[in-house]
């Protein structure tokens, strides 16, 4: 199975869903929209056969010298596929 990495296509709704699937508390939609909008970059990983992200990551920072990987998430069903491969 192949994967596609997309930059700056992650929606706040996709982030909310991935957080929820991983048992994390989610913020209000407006807060999530703002958080995604303030990211320096977002990355989505999708299977070639699916339209929903299998995982994502957000890059935060000051845009110059400090960068932090935030919200590195993988859908639980994809974690299980890799463990059983």
Order of alpha helices (4+ residues) and beta strands (2+ residues): beta-alpha-alpha-beta-beta-beta-alpha
